Amino acid sequence: METKLSQTPSDSLDTTHDAPGTLALRMTGITKRYGSFTAVDSVDLSVRRNTVLGLVGENGAGKSTILSIINGTNKPDSGTIEIAGSVVGYGHPLEAAEHGVATVFQEQGLIPSLPVYENMFLGREKRFIHHGILRRRRMIDESAKVLHDLGVEVDPTVATQNLSFGQRQLVEIGKAFATTAAHDAHPIILLDEPTSALSAVETDLLFDSVRRWRDRATFVLVSHRLSDLQALCDDVAVLRDGSLIAQLPISETTDDQLHELMVGRKRDIEYYKEAAQRDALGPVVLEVSGLSSAGRFQDVNLQLHRGEIVGLAGVLGSGKSDLARAVAGIQKSDRGFIDVAGVPLRNGSISHAIRQGIQYVPAERTTEGVILSHSVEKNLTLTLLDKLRYRGTAVLNLRRSRAMTQRWIDRLRIKAPGPDALIGRLSGGNQQKVVFGRCLEREPSILVLDDPCRGLDVGAKEELYELVRSFTESGGSVILVSDNLPEIIGLSNTILVMRSGAITASLESPSSAKPDERDIVKEMV
């Protein structure tokens, strides 16, 4: 039986019982356009004080734009923002901070070489300068007090690079509290995918901390993990195509209902397109024999067949990503061999790997996959200049470049105003489609995908799954690294489990008899 949820935001979350001032934040009629492209359209959004609001939607739904408007990095074309009942009109992060708004970004903004206390007050050192001298002891003491009050057990004098990712995430939140405290404002802290790179233990620690801090702050959480919302949020707001579809208490919905609201349809039973899986495989196209790299992986053997997806599963540090990079020629191994269709691959040679038909999609999209300050066209053609030169010259055929870019925008349904659009303004899913387009233009026979759907919402993932299935249906082969066990199970023909740099198990995963997650986990830990 289909469950109906309210599609009218103002009716979905009843805030009429709240007395004036109990709303930490209200957005009314917020619209933001980039040329002819409407990123956010007439959004009304309310965030109750001392609660956690989850903000969800497919990539391109408008989540990042909403955050950027709240934190002052973007100014809306129309609409109003109220904080604690008063209309504000800021257009800069420093102005937003004066009203208590601070952001903890998915890509951490701390400087690794600086100690924690300098990161905590970076850009705001002026308040610690007395008679031209920076009072470092006062900075350290204030940092220690903020961290102590929050229950974060981190020495403020330690170099930030010596902290774990999870500790750095807590320091980021401590920095946000310190920023808002300087302005004596109620903290409104925006968490942008805070768990995307955290272990399960670190995620639990973060969530426990946010629950403790909820009595002194208000949070807006953007996450593609619906389990994060159920674990932490009081309310949830769903965006689709720049519009607010619904806002309601998290207790009144389920993951399946949220998915339906996000994508406008029920979840496809064949979410991982298992019906399109090729179980009848062709000959071996890649073979790894005795491959080792000190401290990363050792004595790895694997075969990849034509039309096959081999999944690499394992916990963080298991060696799966290092192995993928070695196969793609990005990093060297100490011993062992990689053969592509009978041709030995040169150790650590990206160019030779590309000539042998291997293309690599990195896990760190924003640092290794795209240049955020460049256009879609420049990013898509970045490694394809040899195909764009006039014959016998170094001159680029700009018409061919534009046509190539537009062809991939159309083919992959990339949501962008056009080839000249800055890729940094696209959603993560659309950025990843540009990376895929750049790879597929080479007509590779093998794709090495390192966590290609990290940080993407369910709709964007489904589109990429279709893309991967289409590639294998046409005879391509894939090595897939993923931290998402359902993804590995659903997509792979064969699953290799890695632990401490070694392959501990090889599990067959045909479309008709997928292994259980427990079978994989017991080999991972």
LOVOTI-24833 format. One record per residue: z negated, y negated, x of N, C-alpha, C in turn; residue in one letter. Coordinates in steps of 0.2 Angstrom, whole numbers, plus 5000, padded with zeros to 4 digits. Each point is the difference from the previous one (the first is absolute). Layout:
ZYXZYXZYXA ...
//
This chain:
500050065004500049944996500049945004M 500449954999500149945004499449954998E 499749985005499549955000500349935000T 499849964995500349935000499549955003K 500249965004499549955003500349934998L 499649954999500249944998500449975006S 500649964997500549975005499849935000Q 499549974996499949935000499449995005T 500149975006499449995004499449974997P 500149944996499449974997499650044996S 500350054997499750054995499750065004D 500350015006499850065003499350005003S 499849945003499349995003499749944996L 499550024996499749954996499549965005D 500149945001499649955003499749954996T 500150004993499849954996499250004999T 499750055002499250005000499749975006H 500449985005499749975006499949934999D 499449985002499849934999500449965006A 500149934999500449975005499750015007P 500450015005499850015007499950075002G 500150054995499950075002500750035003T 500549964999500650025003500149975007L 500050045005500149975007500749975001A 500550034997500749985001500450014993L 500449954998500550014995500649975002R 500650034999500649985001500450004993M 500349944999500349994993500849985001T 500450044998500749985000500349995007G 499850045004500250005007500750035001I 500549955003500750025001500149985007T 500450055004500249985006500750035001K 500549965002500750025001500249985007R 500550045003500349995006500850004998Y 500249945000500749994998500150034992G 500450045000500250034993499550064999S 499650025005499650064999499349984998F 499850034994499349984997499550065003T 499649985004499550055003499450014995A 499849954997499450004995500249964994V 499950034994500349964994499449994995D 499749944999499649994995499450045000S 499650015005499550055001499349974998V 499750034995499349984999499550055002D 499549985004499650055004499349985000L 499550044998499349985000499650055005S 499649975004499550045004499349984999V 499650054997499349994999499649995006R 499549965000499649995006499650065001R 499950025007499650055002500350074998N 500750004999500350074998500650015006T 500350064999500650015004500550024995V 500649955001500650014996500550045004L 500350054998500550045003500749974998G 500449985005500749984998500550055002L 500450024996500450065001500749984997V 500550045003500749994998500550035005G 500650014998500550025005500149955005E 500350025006500249955005500549954997N 499949945001500549954996499749984994G 499450034997499849984994499649935000A 499949975006499749935000499350005003G 499750065002499350005002499949955006K 500450015005499949965006500149934999S 500549984995500149934998499349974997T 499750044996499449984996499549995006I 499950045004499549995005500149945004L 500749995002500149945004499949944997S 500150004993499849944996499349995000I 499650054999499349994999499749985007I 500350025006499749985006500349945003N 500549974997500249945002500650005004G 500350065002500650005005500649994996T 500050004993500549984996499849964994N 500449964998499949954995500450024994K 499750014994500450024994500549944998P 500550024996500549954998499749974993D 499650044997499749984994499450044998S 499549974996499450044998499449975004G 499450024998499449975002499550065003T 499649985005499550045002499349974999I 499550044997499449975000499550055004E 499549965003499550045004499449974997I 499550054998499449984997500149954995A 500550004996500149964994500349935001G 500249995007500349945002500750015002S 500549964998500750005002500049985007V 500450045004500149985007500750005002V 500249965005500749995001500150005008G 499850065003500150005007500750035002Y 500249995006500650035002500050025007G 499450025003499950025007499450045000H 500050055004499450055001499349965002P 500149955003499349965002499749974994L 500549984995499849974994499750054995E 500350065000499850064996499350025003A 499950005006499350025003499549954998A 500149944999499549954998499850024993E 500450044996499850024993499750075000H 499950035006499750075001500550065001G 500749985000500550055000500150025008V 500050075001500250035006500350065000A 500550025004500450065000499950045006T 499950074998500050055005500750045000V 500549995004500650025000500150075002F 500550044998500150075001500250005008Q 500349955003500250005007499449955003E 499550035003499449975002500249945005Q 499749944998500149945004499549985006G 499650055002499649995005500350005007L 499849975005500350005007499650055004I 500350055002499650065003499749985006P 500249955004499749995007499449954999S 499949974994499549964999499350034997L 499449985002499550034997499949994993P 499650044996499949994993499949934998V 499549975003499749934998500649955000Y 500450015005500649955001500550014994E 500150064999500550024994499749974993N 499350015000499749984994500149924998M 500049965005500149934999500649975003F 500550045001500649985003500349954996L 500249945003500349944997499549964997G 499350025000499549964997499549985005R 500250005007499549995005499749935000E 500349954997499849935000499349994998K 499850044995499349994998499550035005R 500250035005499550035005500149955007F 500449955000500049965006499549944999I 499649995005499649955001500049965006H 500249945000500149965006500650035004H 500550024997500550035004499950075002G 499550034999499850075003500050054994I 500350065001500050054994499450045001L 499650004995499350035000500150084998R 500250045005500250074998499450034998R 499449995002499450034998499950004992R 500149934998500049994992500550044997R 500650015002500550044997499850075000M 499750025005499850075000499550024995I 499549955000499450014995500249994993D 500549964999500349994993500450074998E 500450025005500350064998499650064999S 499450015004499650054999499650004994A 499949944997499649994994500550024994K 500649985000500550024995500050075000V 500250035006500050085000499450034998L 499449985002499450034998499949994992H 500149944998499950004992500550044996D 500650025003500450044997499950085001L 499550015005499950075002500550035004G 500449965004500550025004499750015007V 500050065003499750015006500550005006E 500149945002500549985005499749955005V 500050015006499849955005500549945000D 499849944999500549944999500349995007P 499750025006500249985006500550055003T 500150064996500550055003500749984999V 500450025005500749994999500350034994A 500449974995500250034994500450065001T 500450005006500450065001499650075001Q 499449995001499650065001499750034994N 500149964994499850034994500550044997L 499850054995500450044996500449964995S 500550024997500449974995499549984994F 499650054998499649994995499549945001G 499750005006499549955002500449935000Q 500650005003500449935000500149984993R 500150054995500149984993499449974997Q 499450025002499349974998499949935003L 500250005006500049935004500449954996V 500650024998500549964996499649974994E 499750054996499649984994499549955002I 499650025006499549955002500249935001G 500650005004500349945001500249964994K 500250034994500249974994499349974997A 499550045000499349974998499849945004F 500150005006499849955005500449944998A 500750014998500449944999499849974993T 499850044995499849974994499349975000T 499650035004499349975001500049935003A 500549995004500049935003500249954995A 500250024995500249954994499550004994H 499550045001499550014995500350024993D 500550045000500450024994499950084999A 500050024993500050074999500650035002H 499950065004500650035004500450044995P 500749985000500550044997500450035005I 499950075001500350035006500650054998I 500549995002500650034999500150065005L 500150064997500050065005500750034999L 500549995005500750024999500050075004D 500150054996500050075003499550015005E 499450004999499550005005499950085003P 500250054996499950075002500650035002T 500649965001500650045002500050035007S 499549985004500050035007499350035001A 499650014995499350025001500050074999L 499550045004499850074998499650004994S 499950064997499650014994499349975001A 499750015006499349985002500049935000V 500549965003500049935001500149974993E 500550034996500149984993499350004996T 499650055000499450014997499549945002D 500049995006499649955003500249934997L 500649995000500349934998499849994993L 500150064996499949994992499249994999F 499650045004499349994999499849935002D 500349975005499849935002500249954994S 500650014997500349954995499550014994V 499850064998499550014995499449965001R 499750005006499449965002500249934999R 500649985002500149925001500249974993W 500150054995500349974994499549954996R 499450015002499549954997500049935003D 500449995005500049945004500749975000R 500550044998500749985001500550034994A 500649984999500550034996500650025004T 500250064998500650035004500650014996F 500649995003500650024997500350055005V 500150064998500250065004500850024998L 500449995005500750034999500050075004V 500250054996500050075003500650044997S 500350045004500550044997499750074998H 499350015002499750064999499649994994R 500250034994499749994994499350035000L 499850055005499450025000499549955003S 500249955004499649945002499849964994D 500549994995499849964994499450044996L 500150064999499550044996499450005004Q 500050005006499350005004499749945000A 500349945000499749945002500049944995L 500650004996500149944995499750004994C 499849944997499850004993500549994996D 500549965002500649984995500750025004D 500550004997500750015003500549964997V 500449975004500649964997500650035003A 500550024995500650035002500649955000V 500449995005500649965001500650045000L 500549984996500750035001500549954999R 500450005005500649955001499849934999D 499449985003499849935000499649984994G 499950054995499649984994499350045000S 499549974997499450044999500150044993L 500050075001500150054995499450014996I 499450015003499450014997499449995005A 499449984997499449995004499550034996Q 499650055002499550044996499450025005L 499550024997499550045004500250065003P 499850025006500350065003499750064997I 499549994996499750064997500450024994S 500549964998500450014994500750035001E 500150025006500650025002500050065005T 500650035001500050065005500649985005T 500050045005500649995005500750014996D 500050054996500750014997500249944995D 499549974997500149944996500249945004Q 499649995006500249955004500750015003L 500250065002500650015002500649984995H 499950024994500449994995500149924999E 499449965000500149935000500449975006L 499850035005500349975007500850015000M 500250064998500850015000500350004994V 499749994994500349994994500250074997G 499850065003500250064997499550055002R 500050064997499550055002500250035007K 499550035004500150035006500550064999R 500550005004500550055001499650075002D 500150054996499750065003500250025006I 500649995002500350015006500049945005E 499449985001499849945003500350005007Y 499950065004500350015006500750035000Y 500350004995500750024999500150075003K 499550054998500050065002500650044998E 500349994994500650034997500649995005A 500049955004500549985004499950035007A 499550045001499850025007500550065002Q 500350005006500450055002499750065003R 499950054997499750065002500450045004D 500750004999500550045004500249955006A 499750015006500149965006500650025004L 500249955004500650015005499750025006G 500450005006499850025006499549955003P 499750025006499549965003500449945003V 499849944999500349945003499549965005V 499450025000499549975005499550065002L 499950015006499550045003499649975005E 499350014999499549985005499750065003V 500050005007499750065003499549975005S 499450034999499449995005499949925002G 500149964995499949935002499349985000L 499949965006499349985001500049935002S 499449964999499949935002499250005001S 499849985006499350005001499649964996A 499550034997499649964995500349984993G 500650034999500349994994500150064996R 500450055003500250064997500250055005F 499950074999500250045005500350074997Q 500550025004500350074998500350004993D 500349954998500350004993500750035000V 500050044995500750044999500149994992N 500749974999500250004993500750005000L 500350024994500750004998500149964994Q 500549975000500349964994500750024998L 500050024994500750034998500449944996H 500650014999500449964996499849994993R 499949954997499749994993499350014999G 499650015006499350014999499649945001E 499450004997499549955002499450045002I 499849985007499450035003499549955000V 499450014996499549965000499550015005G 499749955004499550005005499349974996L 499550045000499449984997499550015005A 499549964999499449995004499649945000G 499450005002499549945000500349955005V 499749945000500149955004499850035007L 500549995005499950025007500250085001G 500350034995500250075001500650015004S 500449945001500650015005500649994996G 500050004993500650014996500549945001K 499749945000500449945001500350005007S 499650025005500250005007500650055001D 499950054997500650055000500649984997L 500049964994500549974997500449955005A 499649965003500349955005500350035005R 499750065003500450035005500650034998A 500150034994500650034998500549944999V 499849944998500449954999500249965007A 499750035005500249975007499649935001G 499549994996499649945001499550005006I 499750065001499550015005500250065004Q 499850005006500250065004499450064999K 500350065001499550065001500050025007S 499550045002499950025006500350065002D 500150054995500450065001500350024994R 500450055000500350034994500749974999G 500350024994500749984999500249994993F 500449954998500349994994500750015000I 500350044996500750014999500249984993D 500649965000500349984994500750034999V 500050054996500750034999500250035007A 499550035004500250035006500149955006G 499949944999500049955005499349985002V 499850015006499349985002500049925000P 499449984997499949934999499649975006L 500349945002499749975006499349984999R 499550025004499349984999499949934999N 499749974995499949934999500649964999G 500550024998500649965000500249994993S 499849944997500249984993500850004999I 500349975005500749994999500450075000S 499750055004500350074999499950034994H 499349994997499950034994500449974994A 500149935001500549974995500750035000I 500250015006500750035001500050074997R 499550045001500050074997499850004993Q 500049944996499950004993499350004997G 499549975005499350004997499949924999I 499749994994499849934999499250014998Q 499649955002499350004999499849944995Y 499550014996499749954995499350005002V 499749955003499449995003499449994994P 499450025002499550004995499849925000A 500049965005499849935000500649964998E 500149994994500649974997500149935003R 499449964999500149935001500049985008T 499850055004500049985007500550045004T 500250064997500650045004500650004996E 500049994993500550024996500549934999G 499649954999500449944998499749945004V 500449945000499849945002499949954994I 499449994999499849974993500349935000L 500149965005500349935000500750005000S 500450065000500750004999500250024993H 500749994999500350024994500150074999S 500150024993500250074999500650025004V 500549965001500650025003499950015008E 499649955003499850015007499650065001K 499650024996499650065001500450064999N 500450004995500450064998500550025006L 500349945003500550015005499850005007T 499349995001499749995006500250055006L 500150074998500250055005500750024999T 500449964996500650024998500649965003L 499849965005500549945002500650035003L 499950065003500650045003500550014994D 499850014994500550024995500349934997K 499749955002500249934996500449965005L 500150025006500449965005500850014999R 500349955000500850005001500150055006Y 500550044999500250055005500249975006R 499650025006500249985006499649935002G 499649974995499749945002499350004998T 499649955002499350004998499949954994A 500549984997500049964994499850044994V 499549984996499850044994500549984994L 500150054996500449994994499549984994N 499949944999499449984995500250024993L 500650004998500250024994499950084999R 500150045005499850074999499350015000R 499649965004499250005000499849994993S 500249944997499849994993500250054995R 500650035000500250054996499650065001A 499850025006499650065001499349994997M 499749945001499449994997500050004993T 500549974997500050004992500150074998Q 500450045003500150074998499450045000R 499549995005499450045000499549974995W 500049934999499649974994500250034994I 500650014998500350034994499850075000D 500150045005500050075000499250024999R 499649975004499350014999499649964995L 500349964997499749964994499449965003R 500249975006499549955003499949944996I 499449994998499849944997500049945004K 500549965001500049945004500549954997A 499949945001500549954998500750005003P 500050035006500650015003499950025008G 500650015004499950015007499649955004P 500049944998499749955004499249994998D 499850044995499350004999499650025005A 499449965002499550025005499750074998L 500150055004499750074999499249994999I 499749965003499349994999499849984993G 500449984996499949984993500150064996R 500350055002500150064996499450045000L 499950044995499550054999500150065006S 499450035001500050055005500650064998G 500050024994500550054998500749975002G 500249944998500749975002500149995007N 499549995004500049995007500250075003Q 499750054997500150075003500750034998Q 500349974994500650024998500549975005K 499949945003500449975005500050045006V 499450035002500050045006500450064999V 499950034994500450064999500849995000F 500249944997500749985000500250005007G 499649975004500349995008500050075003R 499650044998500050075003500650044997C 500150004994500650044997500749975001L 500049945002500749975002500250045006E 499650035004500250035006500350074998R 499950024994500250074997499750055005E 499350005000499650055004500150074997P 499850055004499950074997499350025000S 499649965003499250015000499749934999I 499550004996499549954999499350025002L 499749965004499350015002499649944996V 499650024995499749964996499250005001L 499749955003499350005001499749964995D 499750034995499649974995500449954996D 500650024998500549944998499749974993P 499650034996499849974994499349975001C 499749995006499349975001500049934996R 499549994996499949934997500549994995G 500450054997500549984995499750034993L 500249974995499850024993500450064998D 499750034994500350064998500849994998V 500249954998500749994998500449995006G 499849975005500449995006500050075004A 499550035000500050075003500550054996K 500049994994500550054996500749985002E 500249945001500649985002500250035007E 499549995004500150035007500150075000L 499650044996500150074999500750024998Y 500249964995500750014998500549995006E 499949955004500449995006500050065005L 499450025001499950065005500450064997V 499950014994500350064997500850005000R 500249944999500749995000500350015007S 499649985005500250015007500050085002F 499550034997500050085002500650034996T 500149984994500550034996500749995003E 500149955004500649995003500050035007S 499550045002500050045006499649975005G 499649954999499649975005499350045000G 499749995006499350035001499549955002S 499450024998499449955000499450035004V 499749965004499350025003499649944996I 499550024996499649964996499350005003L 499749945002499350005001499749964995V 499550034997499649964994499350025000S 499649954998499350014999499850024993D 500650004996499950014993500250084999N 499550044998500150075000500450024994L 499949974994500550014994500749995002P 500149945004500749985002500350055005E 499650035005500250055005500250064996I 499650024995500150064997500650004995I 500049944997500649994995500750005003G 500049975006500749995003500250055005L 499550035003500250055006500350074998S 500450025004500250075000499550045004N 499849975005499550045005499549945002T 499350025000499549965002499750035007I 500049955005499650025006499449965000L 499450035001499449975000499849995008V 499849945001499849995007499249985000M 499750025006499349995001499949995007R 499749955003499949985007500650025004S 500649974998500650015003500450065000G 499750054997500350074999500250014993A 500550044999500250034993499650064999I 499649994995499550054998500350054994T 500549984997500250044994500749974998A 500450054998500749994997500050034993S 500149964995500050024993500749994997L 500250054997500749994996499849964994E 500549964998499949964994500649994995S 500250064998500650004996499949974993P 500549984997499949964993499750044995S 500050065000499750054995499350025002S 499849995006499350025002499749965005A 499849944998499749955004499350025002K 499849995006499350025002499549954997P 499350025000499549964998499749965005D 499849944998499749955005499550035004E 499650054997499450035004500350045005R 500550035000500350045005500249965006D 500249944999500149955006499449975003I 499649984995499449975003499650045004V 499950074999499650045004500350015007K 500749995001500350005006499949935004E 499949954996500049935003499349995004M 499550034997499349985002499650065003V 
//
